[in-house]
Amino acid sequence: MRRKNITIWDIQKILLRKSRIIVICTILGGLILWGISALLLPSMYTTSTSLYVYNSSERQQEDNLDITSLELTASQQLADTCGVIIQSNSVLSRVIDQLDLSISEEQLRDRIEVTTVNQTEVISVSVSDTSPEQAQNIANTIDDVLPDEFERVVKAGGVEVLDYAEGPDKPSSPNIPLNTFAGVFAGFLISCGIVFLREFFDTRVRDEEGLSEYFDYEIPVLGVIPTLEENAEGKNPKRSRKRNEKK
C-alpha cells in the first residue's frame, strides 16, 4: 500500500496532532543543555595581551620615517613567526616553570590562542583558564618570556608589549543562554523529525478518513466493521444479552 503525496498541510496536521510530545521534548532539550552548561561545564575566563613585532631595519629607519612596503611585509611575516614561537615548547616550558604550573606544554597550548590583528605587525595573545588570576598571570608571563626567546630564535627584530593582560571580570564560557537556546532548538527539531517519521511509516488504517490518505483517488467505503467493547465480565455484550433472554 502506497501513501499518496504529502503536502505541507498534512505535515502541519501531523505536528499539531502530536504537539504535546513536541512541546515536552523541546522543553526537555533546553533543560538538558542548561543543566550541562550550568552544573557540569567549568567556567572559563579569558584575557588577552597585544604585542608589536618589528624588524631591525624598520626600527633603525624609524627616526627618518622612511619605511618601505618591503620592510612592513617583513614585519608582518615576523608577526606570524612570533605566533609560532609563542606556542613553542621552549616558551611554554619557561612559563610553566616561572608560574609553577602543574600542567603540560600541550595542555597550556590548548588554552592559548594567537591571532594577527588585521594583517598588521600587531598580534593578540588570548589565554583562557578556570581562574581569572591564573589567566592574567599566564598572559603577562608570556610577555616577559617572549622577547628573549624571539631574539634567540630569529636573530633579527624584536617584540614590544602594547597592552598587558588584565583580570577578566566575567567568564567567557560556557554561554548558558546560547546553549539553552541550542538545546530548545535541537529538542524541537528532533521531536518533529521523530513524530513525522513515525507517522509517515505507519501504514495502519484506523478510520475512513485515514483510508483515503493512501490513495490518489477516492474509493467508496462499502462497510465498516465496528469495534465491540467487552463488559466487566470480559464477554461480548450482545452474546450476554441473548443468554439472559433464554434464562
RABELLIN-V933890 format. One record per residue. N is the residue number from 0. OMEGA is omega in whole degrees, 0 to 359 (NA if undefined). BURIAL is 1 if it has 9 or more other C-alpha atoms within 8 Angstrom, else 0. D_FIRST is the distance of its C-alpha to the first C-alpha in whole Angstrom. Layout:
# RABELLIN-V933890
<<N OMEGA BURIAL D_FIRST> <N OMEGA BURIAL D_FIRST>>
This chain:
# RABELLIN-V933890
<<0 185 0 0> <1 178 0 4> <2 179 0 7> <3 182 0 10> <4 182 0 13> <5 179 0 15> <6 177 0 18> <7 179 0 21> <8 177 0 22> <9 178 0 18> <10 179 1 20> <11 179 0 23> <12 179 0 21> <13 181 1 20> <14 178 1 23> <15 180 0 25> <16 180 0 23> <17 185 1 24> <18 181 0 27> <19 179 0 29> <20 181 0 28> <21 179 1 28> <22 180 1 32> <23 180 0 33> <24 178 1 32> <25 178 1 33> <26 180 1 37> <27 178 1 36> <28 177 1 36> <29 180 1 39> <30 180 1 41> <31 180 1 40> <32 177 1 41> <33 180 1 44> <34 179 1 45> <35 182 1 45> <36 186 1 47> <37 188 1 50> <38 186 0 50> <39 183 0 49> <40 179 0 50> <41 177 0 54> <42 180 1 55> <43 178 1 57> <44 184 1 60> <45 174 1 60> <46 184 1 63> <47 175 1 65> <48 181 1 68> <49 184 1 69> <50 177 1 71> <51 182 1 73> <52 180 1 73> <53 174 1 76> <54 187 1 77> <55 182 1 81> <56 178 0 82> <57 181 1 80> <58 179 1 82> <59 182 0 85> <60 185 1 85> <61 180 1 84> <62 181 0 87> <63 182 0 87> <64 181 0 84> <65 182 0 83> <66 182 1 80> <67 179 0 78> <68 178 0 74> <69 179 0 75> <70 176 1 76> <71 178 1 73> <72 178 0 71> <73 178 1 72> <74 178 1 72> <75 176 1 69> <76 176 0 68> <77 177 1 70> <78 176 1 68> <79 178 1 65> <80 179 0 67> <81 178 1 68> <82 178 1 65> <83 181 0 64> <84 180 1 68> <85 183 1 67> <86 178 1 64> <87 180 0 66> <88 181 0 67> <89 179 0 71> <90 184 1 70> <91 179 1 68> <92 177 1 70> <93 177 1 73> <94 180 1 71> <95 181 1 70> <96 182 0 73> <97 181 0 75> <98 181 0 73> <99 180 0 72> <100 180 0 69> <101 178 0 67> <102 179 0 64> <103 178 0 63> <104 180 1 64> <105 178 0 60> <106 177 0 59> <107 179 1 62> <108 179 1 60> <109 181 0 57> <110 184 1 59> <111 176 1 60> <112 182 1 59> <113 180 1 61> <114 175 0 61> <115 184 1 63> <116 175 1 63> <117 177 0 62> <118 177 0 63> <119 178 1 67> <120 181 1 70> <121 177 1 68> <122 179 1 66> <123 180 1 64> <124 180 1 64> <125 181 1 62> <126 179 1 62> <127 179 1 60> <128 178 1 60> <129 178 1 60> <130 179 0 63> <131 178 1 65> <132 179 0 68> <133 179 1 67> <134 178 1 65> <135 181 1 68> <136 180 1 70> <137 181 1 68> <138 181 1 68> <139 175 1 72> <140 174 1 73> <141 177 1 71> <142 181 1 73> <143 185 0 76> <144 191 1 75> <145 184 1 73> <146 180 1 76> <147 180 0 78> <148 179 1 75> <149 180 1 74> <150 179 1 78> <151 184 0 78> <152 188 0 75> <153 182 0 75> <154 179 0 79> <155 178 0 79> <156 182 1 78> <157 182 1 77> <158 175 1 75> <159 181 0 76> <160 175 1 75> <161 181 0 74> <162 174 0 72> <163 182 1 72> <164 176 1 69> <165 181 0 69> <166 179 1 68> <167 180 1 64> <168 184 0 64> <169 177 0 60> <170 178 1 58> <171 178 1 56> <172 359 0 53> <173 176 1 50> <174 187 0 49> <175 179 1 48> <176 180 0 47> <177 179 0 45> <178 178 1 43> <179 177 1 42> <180 178 1 41> <181 177 1 39> <182 177 1 38> <183 181 1 37> <184 180 1 35> <185 178 1 33> <186 179 1 32> <187 182 1 31> <188 182 0 29> <189 180 0 27> <190 177 1 26> <191 180 1 24> <192 181 0 23> <193 180 0 22> <194 182 1 21> <195 181 1 18> <196 178 0 17> <197 179 0 16> <198 184 0 15> <199 183 0 13> <200 176 0 11> <201 184 0 11> <202 179 0 8> <203 179 0 10> <204 184 0 11> <205 180 0 15> <206 181 0 16> <207 181 0 15> <208 179 0 16> <209 180 1 13> <210 182 1 10> <211 181 1 11> <212 184 1 11> <213 183 1 7> <214 179 1 8> <215 181 0 12> <216 183 0 13> <217 177 0 15> <218 180 0 14> <219 178 0 17> <220 183 0 17> <221 181 0 19> <222 181 0 20> <223 177 0 19> <224 182 0 20> <225 176 0 23> <226 182 0 23> <227 179 0 27> <228 179 0 29> <229 179 1 32> <230 184 0 35> <231 182 0 38> <232 180 0 38> <233 181 0 35> <234 178 1 35> <235 184 1 33> <236 181 1 35> <237 180 0 35> <238 179 0 36> <239 181 1 38> <240 180 0 40> <241 179 0 40> <242 179 0 42> <243 180 0 44> <244 180 0 45> <245 177 0 46> <246 NA 0 49>>
